[in-house]
Amino acid sequence: MSNKEKEDGLCENKLCIDLDSQCGIGSSLTQGIGSISINNNTDNISVCANCGKEGSDNDMNVCNKCNLVKYCNAACKKKHRSKHKKQCERRVAELHDEELFKEPPSQYGDCPICFLRIPSLPNGRKYYECCGKEICCGCVYAPVYDNQGNKIAKKTCPFCRLPKPTSDLESFERAMKLTEKDNAIAIHNLGWDYRDGTVIDGKYGLPQNHSKALELWHRAGELGSVEAYCDIGSAYHLGEIVEVDEKKARHYYELAAMGGNAQSRHNLGILERDEGIMDRALKHFMIAVRGGYTDSLKQIQNLYTNGHATKEDYTKALQSSSIPKRDQE
């Protein structure tokens, strides 16, 4: 090896592995690496969208609507608001649509007895005021046995085993106890009692009170009843018990649809269709069909006939409507 190569730290043997023994440069490399300081600061650096000032992500003020831009302080955020407004609104709309058109969960969930999905058709399930449970029709009509395996002749609730109420008054009293326990279905049904007014056994009942009905539906919706949100949307849409308000109607329809209510999803499709936004209407109708709402199939057929849906769309809708709802997922 020449003196020049030794000085430059080069080696004639290109396959050399043991740098320390062959070239004498291994130790110098090790010393060099050991002298390098590593920056352990994991904070990312961001730039203020208004003034361009750099800062740590943890110290920046983020737009709480779209999360697209960051600011060094609240003053810059307020100053930049007019320039950022259109971009922010566009991103908020995109995020909203992503959530709106996501495949929703099953509206009625699983049966608490057999753990199979509860059918969407009204005759495929039954609500019991004794325990506040919705039970699939299979378990409703299945024989009930006692702890010794003997068939119980007297029909009782398949979940809590309480006997049927002997009168409408007893049924109403059970429902009222459930409302005190924040049962969403019981509260929703009580709202209907106040909406129309009800008489029980000829002498008991509730007066008609639309404000109370709306209040109860709101409470039921907050507790998880998507049907209550659907009823609120219909009230604002049709002008029943409240004045017509299309904006509020759409809002509550969307809340119900995202919770799995197929009727609200269908109603949103009708609203989009009437406004001439056929691609969004088709999306709503397709999701409604998969949720068991067969009226949407007719709407998809009309869209296909008028050239707003493809043959493939209509075929998929037909296939979805023919599949039992328990087997769709």
BELZIMO-V215687 format. One record per residue. N is the residue number from 1. RES is the residue in one small letter. OMEGA is omega in whole degrees, 0 to 359 (* if undefined). D_LAST is the distance of its C-alpha to the last C-alpha in Angstrom with 1 decimal. Layout:
BEGIN
n:res:omega:d_last
N:RES:OMEGA:D_LAST
N:RES:OMEGA:D_LAST
END
This chain:
BEGIN
n:res:omega:d_last
1:m:182:73.2
2:s:179:75.1
3:n:181:75.9
4:k:180:74.0
5:e:178:70.8
6:k:181:71.3
7:e:181:71.7
8:d:181:68.6
9:g:180:66.6
10:l:182:65.8
11:c:179:65.8
12:e:181:66.9
13:n:184:64.5
14:k:179:61.1
15:l:182:59.3
16:c:179:60.7
17:i:182:58.2
18:d:185:60.5
19:l:184:61.5
20:d:184:63.7
21:s:185:65.8
22:q:188:66.0
23:c:182:66.4
24:g:182:66.9
25:i:182:64.3
26:g:182:61.5
27:s:180:63.0
28:s:177:63.5
29:l:179:59.8
30:t:179:58.8
31:q:181:61.2
32:g:180:59.9
33:i:180:56.2
34:g:182:57.3
35:s:182:59.0
36:i:179:56.0
37:s:181:54.6
38:i:180:50.8
39:n:182:49.4
40:n:181:47.0
41:n:184:46.2
42:t:180:42.4
43:d:176:42.5
44:n:180:41.6
45:i:178:44.1
46:s:183:43.1
47:v:178:45.3
48:c:182:45.9
49:a:182:44.7
50:n:186:47.9
51:c:179:50.8
52:g:180:49.5
53:k:180:50.4
54:e:179:48.6
55:g:179:47.2
56:s:179:44.7
57:d:182:41.1
58:n:183:41.6
59:d:185:44.5
60:m:178:43.1
61:n:186:42.1
62:v:173:38.6
63:c:187:37.6
64:n:178:35.3
65:k:185:33.5
66:c:181:32.5
67:n:182:33.5
68:l:186:35.0
69:v:182:38.7
70:k:182:40.8
71:y:181:44.3
72:c:178:47.1
73:n:183:47.8
74:a:180:47.0
75:a:178:50.0
76:c:179:48.6
77:k:180:45.2
78:k:182:46.9
79:k:184:49.2
80:h:188:46.5
81:r:183:44.3
82:s:179:45.6
83:k:185:45.0
84:h:190:41.5
85:k:184:40.4
86:k:179:38.9
87:q:181:37.1
88:c:181:35.7
89:e:179:34.5
90:r:180:32.9
91:r:178:30.9
92:v:178:30.0
93:a:178:28.6
94:e:179:26.6
95:l:179:25.1
96:h:180:24.5
97:d:177:22.6
98:e:180:20.4
99:e:184:19.4
100:l:185:19.3
101:f:173:17.0
102:k:180:14.5
103:e:187:11.0
104:p:175:11.7
105:p:176:10.4
106:s:185:9.9
107:q:187:13.6
108:y:176:14.5
109:g:183:12.6
110:d:177:12.7
111:c:182:15.7
112:p:180:18.5
113:i:183:19.6
114:c:179:16.9
115:f:170:14.2
116:l:182:11.6
117:r:178:10.0
118:i:180:13.0
119:p:181:13.0
120:s:180:14.1
121:l:182:17.1
122:p:180:20.3
123:n:179:21.2
124:g:182:18.0
125:r:178:19.1
126:k:180:22.5
127:y:181:24.1
128:y:180:26.9
129:e:182:29.8
130:c:183:31.1
131:c:179:28.4
132:g:182:26.4
133:k:168:23.1
134:e:187:20.5
135:i:182:19.6
136:c:184:17.5
137:c:179:19.7
138:g:179:19.3
139:c:179:20.9
140:v:185:23.3
141:y:178:24.9
142:a:178:24.7
143:p:179:28.2
144:v:182:29.2
145:y:176:31.4
146:d:184:33.8
147:n:179:34.4
148:q:179:36.4
149:g:179:33.8
150:n:180:35.7
151:k:181:34.0
152:i:183:34.8
153:a:181:36.3
154:k:185:36.4
155:k:178:33.0
156:t:176:31.9
157:c:182:28.9
158:p:181:26.3
159:f:185:25.6
160:c:176:29.1
161:r:174:31.2
162:l:178:33.5
163:p:179:35.0
164:k:177:34.4
165:p:183:36.7
166:t:181:40.0
167:s:176:40.4
168:d:180:38.7
169:l:178:40.8
170:e:177:39.3
171:s:179:35.8
172:f:179:36.7
173:e:176:38.3
174:r:180:35.2
175:a:179:33.2
176:m:177:35.9
177:k:179:35.7
178:l:178:32.0
179:t:177:32.9
180:e:178:35.3
181:k:178:32.5
182:d:173:30.5
183:n:188:27.8
184:a:182:26.0
185:i:180:25.3
186:a:179:29.0
187:i:177:30.3
188:h:179:28.4
189:n:178:29.8
190:l:175:33.2
191:g:177:33.1
192:w:177:32.8
193:d:178:35.8
194:y:179:37.8
195:r:184:36.7
196:d:189:38.0
197:g:184:40.4
198:t:177:40.1
199:v:183:42.7
200:i:179:42.2
201:d:174:44.5
202:g:184:46.9
203:k:177:48.2
204:y:177:45.5
205:g:181:43.0
206:l:179:42.1
207:p:176:43.8
208:q:183:42.1
209:n:185:41.5
210:h:179:39.3
211:s:179:39.8
212:k:179:38.7
213:a:180:35.6
214:l:178:34.5
215:e:180:35.3
216:l:178:33.1
217:w:177:30.2
218:h:180:30.6
219:r:179:30.7
220:a:178:27.6
221:g:178:25.7
222:e:179:26.9
223:l:174:25.8
224:g:180:22.2
225:s:179:22.3
226:v:176:20.6
227:e:177:22.1
228:a:176:25.5
229:y:177:25.0
230:c:180:24.1
231:d:177:27.3
232:i:178:29.4
233:g:179:28.2
234:s:179:29.2
235:a:179:32.5
236:y:181:33.4
237:h:184:32.2
238:l:181:34.1
239:g:178:37.0
240:e:182:36.5
241:i:174:38.2
242:v:177:38.4
243:e:181:39.7
244:v:177:37.5
245:d:185:36.1
246:e:180:33.6
247:k:179:33.0
248:k:179:32.1
249:a:179:30.0
250:r:181:27.8
251:h:183:27.6
252:y:173:26.3
253:y:180:23.9
254:e:177:22.5
255:l:180:22.3
256:a:181:20.4
257:a:179:18.1
258:m:176:17.2
259:g:176:16.5
260:g:181:14.0
261:n:186:16.7
262:a:180:16.0
263:q:177:19.7
264:s:177:20.9
265:r:178:18.7
266:h:180:20.3
267:n:176:23.7
268:l:177:23.5
269:g:178:22.9
270:i:179:26.0
271:l:180:28.0
272:e:178:27.2
273:r:181:28.0
274:d:178:31.3
275:e:177:32.2
276:g:180:31.7
277:i:191:28.9
278:m:181:26.8
279:d:177:24.5
280:r:178:23.3
281:a:180:23.2
282:l:179:20.9
283:k:180:18.4
284:h:181:18.4
285:f:180:18.2
286:m:179:15.2
287:i:179:13.2
288:a:178:14.8
289:v:179:13.8
290:r:178:10.0
291:g:176:11.0
292:g:182:12.8
293:y:189:16.3
294:t:178:17.8
295:d:179:21.1
296:s:179:19.6
297:l:177:19.3
298:k:178:23.1
299:q:178:23.6
300:i:177:21.7
301:q:178:24.0
302:n:178:27.0
303:l:179:26.1
304:y:180:25.8
305:t:182:29.1
306:n:175:30.8
307:g:180:29.8
308:h:177:27.5
309:a:181:24.3
310:t:177:23.9
311:k:179:23.3
312:e:178:20.2
313:d:182:18.9
314:y:178:19.7
315:t:178:18.2
316:k:179:14.8
317:a:178:15.2
318:l:179:16.3
319:q:180:13.5
320:s:182:10.9
321:s:182:13.4
322:s:181:13.7
323:i:175:10.2
324:p:187:10.0
325:k:178:8.2
326:r:186:7.3
327:d:185:5.6
328:q:180:3.8
329:e:*:0.0
END
